Each structure stands twice: as structure tokens, then as C-alpha cells.
Amino acid sequence: MFAVLFSALLHATWNSLAHAVSDRLVGFALIGVADAIGGGAMVAFAGLPPAGAWPFVIASAALHVVYNLLLLASYELGEFSQMYPLARGTSPWVVALVSVVVLGHQLPLTELAGVLAVSGGLIALVFIGGRPNRKELPALAAAALTGLAIASYTVVDGVGVMQAPLLAYTGWMFLLQGPPIAVPAAVRRGRHLPTAVRGSAAAGLAGGAISIAAYTIVLWAQTSGALAPIAALRETSIVFGALIGAVFLGERLGARRAIAAAVVLAGVVLITLP
């Protein structure tokens, strides 16, 4: 539980860094570079995964590329305080459904209530400011699709990480996903890329390093097989994100957002009850 909560803090941190970069396209490219470097280091140490793990490694890498591109689109189209919770709040419902219906896992009532509370609290954070208008729909659609991508790679990795040693699985997944994430920036920025990289290098590379640490912790936790509770616990990252925004970015938390965050924490308690 504490490991996943720490991972959630790390996740909120690297997303804050990614959002704060002036050129987000280049920022995400640098995160991809960090993924490739970190994954390569793991691969050099851990070697190849078993043959049966490769379909999961490849599927996970592809889904992570899609996730990063959708997340980038969400941040380009909408505000961080709205896009991030919607993306994170979508996935627990989907993961819980798939883990029960497709994978045959049992979900106790307390954990189910916790998953719903976490998700409901996060979704409430999105709509506290009122009903979205038509101009916001593309951004909301991108965020919702990001949530589906999160749910998809969570389920794939929940099964795949059981097929190989942790570092071998994680290393190859990051090594394969890193370069494709960097390609759009190289194409769109062209000869201006070196200048753009200099302005975003510190935040982008730091964000990538933190994201590797955060997700490696999650994959380790998923070796327990408890996909839905872990997926829900991860979504407490939005609570950490709200606190980071209030303390470091000068954003107003507000009473209603604080109540929604309390609902999330109540869900965490339900999930972790014995």
C-alpha cells in the first residue's frame, strides 16, 4: 500500500513537470529519451525476458506510446487540473470490470466500494467547476481515451509482469516505448529541435526518470495480482497533484475540491481494509 502511494506521489510529480514545460511536445520527447535510457540500463542488467512474456512486453510498450500521445493531446487541449483527474479517474472502473469479468479475479465488496469511491471522487474533481461546454469536448474526449489507455496497459502489465522477472519486463517495455514517443518532436520541430531541447531538458529528463521509478514500483506491486485495488490506489496521485498545485504552483484548492479529495481517501481506506 505504502509503495503504491509513494508511486502515486511520484506520478503526480512527473506529470506536474511535464505540464510545466513550455514546449510540451519536446518535454514528452525528453521523457521518451529518459525511458529509453533507463530501460536500456535495466535490460543490460536483467537480459531477455522469457519467450512467453514478449507479447505482453510489446503490447504494453505500444499502449504506453498511445497513452503518452493522448496525455500530451489532453494537456495541449485542456487544463491540467481538469484533464489529469479525468484521465486517472476513468481507469479504475475499467480495470475493476476487466479484472473480474475477463480475468476471473474476485473483488470483495469493501474493495469494490473503495474503487467506486476513488473513481467517483476523482471524477467529481473534474465537474466541480460546472458542466463542460462544447468547446471543451475534444479535450475531455482525449482525457477519457487516456484513461482507457491507462486501463488497457494496467491489465496487460498485471498479467505480463507475472511472466518474466520484473526488471527484464520493465526494462524492455521502457526501451521499446521511448523512441516512438520522441519521434513527433523530431518531425515537428526539425532544425529547431536542439534549441527547444535546451530549454526543456532538465524538466523533461527529470520527469522521465521519475516516471520510470513510479511505474516500476507499480509493476512490482502488481505481482501480487490485485489489479483493481492497485489501480485505484494509484489514482490517489490526483490528490498529491492537487496539493502540489496548491503549495508549489499557487492554484486554489477550495472546499469542494478538498471534499472530493476526502472521498478519494475514504476509498483508499476501504480498499486497504483487511
Secondary structure as UniProt FT lines:
FT   HELIX           2..20
FT   HELIX           24..46
FT   HELIX           51..53
FT   HELIX           54..77
FT   HELIX           80..101
FT   HELIX           109..127
FT   TURN            128..129
FT   HELIX           134..136
FT   HELIX           137..160
FT   TURN            161..162
FT   HELIX           166..189
FT   HELIX           190..192
FT   HELIX           193..222
FT   TURN            223..224
FT   HELIX           227..234
FT   TURN            235..236
FT   HELIX           237..248
FT   HELIX           255..271
//
